[in-house]
Amino acid sequence: MLFFFLMGLIPLFFHDPAVALAKKAPEALWTALLLAQLLSLKSMLSEDHRTGCLEQIILGIDDIYQLIASKGLAHFCLQGIPILLITPLCAFMLHMPWFATGVLCLTFLLGLPILILLGFFLSVLMLIAESSSALSALILFPLMIPVLILSV
């Protein structure tokens, strides 16, 4: 929802939408993706931790990577796929060419699992610290910047 809302606000900042929006659209879409992922990280493990299911899951499985993979896949299905489906509409709204839209969707598809795994790391850190301040997201930004640079 935040992703689509931010994409509705981006055209208001440019005077010549056809030229300026097409140049800045990939950066704007990736920035909106980063912000949408950062806002959804708190809910990744907090409910399981609050109810005590997380401890039971960790005690019940032999390999902790199964938990990371399953939670990451669930987060990708609930948060990533809707963003991937709405990206062509947002790219069309920002006057991107169709070929560039396809490349952008491919980079979203490749970069989103990396962002989810990095977000899982931050979610675990927020559970350990028992805080959900906005400053904890600053821990993750230096790790997300290489993904952003390589994708745009």
C-alpha positions as CSV (number, residue, x, y, z in Angstrom):
1,M,0.0,0.0,0.0
2,L,2.8,2.4,0.9
3,F,4.6,1.5,-2.4
4,F,1.6,2.5,-4.5
5,F,1.0,5.6,-2.4
6,L,4.6,6.8,-2.9
7,M,4.4,6.2,-6.6
8,G,1.3,8.5,-6.7
9,L,3.3,11.3,-5.0
10,I,6.4,11.1,-7.2
11,P,4.9,12.8,-10.3
12,L,4.0,15.9,-8.2
13,F,7.7,16.7,-7.7
14,F,8.6,17.1,-11.4
15,H,7.6,19.9,-13.8
16,D,8.0,17.9,-17.1
17,P,6.6,14.5,-16.3
18,A,7.3,12.8,-19.6
19,V,11.1,13.4,-19.6
20,A,12.1,13.8,-15.9
21,L,9.9,10.9,-14.6
22,A,11.2,8.4,-17.1
23,K,14.8,9.2,-16.0
24,K,14.1,9.0,-12.3
25,A,11.6,6.2,-12.3
26,P,13.9,3.3,-11.5
27,E,15.4,5.1,-8.5
28,A,12.0,6.2,-7.2
29,L,10.6,2.7,-7.5
30,W,13.6,1.1,-5.8
31,T,13.4,3.7,-3.0
32,A,9.7,3.0,-2.5
33,L,10.5,-0.7,-2.4
34,L,13.2,-0.2,0.3
35,L,10.8,1.9,2.4
36,A,8.0,-0.6,2.0
37,Q,10.3,-3.4,3.1
38,L,11.6,-1.5,6.1
39,L,8.0,-0.9,7.3
40,S,7.0,-4.5,7.0
41,L,10.1,-6.0,8.8
42,K,8.7,-5.6,12.3
43,S,5.8,-8.0,11.6
44,M,8.1,-10.7,10.3
45,L,8.9,-12.4,13.7
46,S,7.2,-10.2,16.3
47,E,3.9,-12.1,16.4
48,D,5.5,-15.5,16.7
49,H,7.8,-14.2,19.4
50,R,4.9,-12.6,21.3
51,T,2.9,-15.8,21.4
52,G,5.8,-18.1,22.1
53,C,5.6,-20.0,18.8
54,L,9.0,-18.9,17.8
55,E,10.7,-20.7,20.6
56,Q,8.7,-23.9,19.9
57,I,9.6,-23.7,16.2
58,I,13.3,-23.3,17.0
59,L,13.2,-26.2,19.5
60,G,11.3,-28.4,17.1
61,I,13.4,-28.2,14.0
62,D,16.9,-29.5,13.4
63,D,18.1,-26.8,11.1
64,I,17.5,-23.1,11.8
65,Y,17.9,-22.4,8.1
66,Q,14.5,-24.0,7.5
67,L,12.9,-21.4,9.7
68,I,14.7,-18.6,7.8
69,A,13.8,-20.0,4.4
70,S,10.1,-20.6,5.3
71,K,9.7,-17.1,7.0
72,G,11.5,-15.5,4.1
73,L,9.3,-17.3,1.5
74,A,6.1,-16.4,3.4
75,H,7.2,-12.8,3.6
76,F,8.0,-12.8,-0.1
77,C,4.6,-14.2,-1.0
78,L,2.8,-11.7,1.2
79,Q,4.8,-8.6,0.6
80,G,7.0,-9.2,-2.5
81,I,4.5,-10.7,-5.0
82,P,2.0,-7.9,-4.7
83,I,4.7,-5.3,-5.2
84,L,6.0,-7.2,-8.2
85,L,2.5,-7.3,-9.6
86,I,1.9,-3.6,-9.1
87,T,5.3,-2.5,-10.4
88,P,4.4,-2.4,-14.2
89,L,1.4,-0.2,-13.4
90,C,3.6,2.2,-11.4
91,A,6.3,2.1,-14.1
92,F,3.6,3.0,-16.7
93,M,2.4,5.8,-14.5
94,L,6.0,7.1,-14.4
95,H,6.3,7.0,-18.2
96,M,9.0,4.2,-18.3
97,P,9.5,2.3,-21.6
98,W,8.3,-1.3,-21.6
99,F,11.7,-2.8,-22.0
100,A,13.0,-0.8,-19.0
101,T,9.9,-1.9,-17.1
102,G,10.7,-5.6,-17.8
103,V,14.3,-5.1,-16.6
104,L,13.1,-3.3,-13.5
105,C,10.7,-6.2,-12.7
106,L,13.6,-8.6,-13.2
107,T,15.8,-6.6,-10.8
108,F,13.0,-6.5,-8.3
109,L,12.7,-10.2,-8.6
110,L,16.4,-10.7,-8.0
111,G,16.9,-8.0,-5.3
112,L,13.8,-8.6,-3.2
113,P,14.9,-11.9,-1.7
114,I,18.2,-10.3,-0.7
115,L,16.3,-7.4,1.0
116,I,14.1,-9.9,2.7
117,L,17.1,-11.9,4.1
118,L,18.7,-8.7,5.3
119,G,15.4,-7.6,6.8
120,F,15.2,-11.0,8.6
121,F,18.6,-10.1,10.2
122,L,17.2,-6.7,11.4
123,S,14.0,-8.3,12.6
124,V,16.0,-10.7,14.8
125,L,18.0,-7.8,16.1
126,M,14.8,-5.9,17.0
127,L,13.5,-8.9,18.9
128,I,16.8,-9.2,20.8
129,A,16.9,-5.5,21.7
130,E,13.1,-5.5,22.3
131,S,12.8,-2.2,20.6
132,S,11.3,-1.2,17.3
133,S,12.7,2.3,17.0
134,A,13.3,3.9,13.6
135,L,16.9,4.1,14.4
136,S,17.3,0.4,14.2
137,A,16.6,0.7,10.5
138,L,19.8,2.7,10.2
139,I,21.7,-0.6,11.0
140,L,20.3,-2.1,7.8
141,F,20.9,0.8,5.4
142,P,24.6,0.2,4.9
143,L,23.8,-3.4,4.0
144,M,21.0,-2.4,1.6
145,I,22.9,0.3,-0.3
146,P,25.0,-2.2,-2.4
147,V,21.8,-3.9,-3.4
148,L,20.4,-0.6,-4.5
149,I,23.5,0.5,-6.4
150,L,23.8,-2.8,-8.3
151,S,20.1,-2.9,-9.1
152,V,19.7,0.6,-10.4
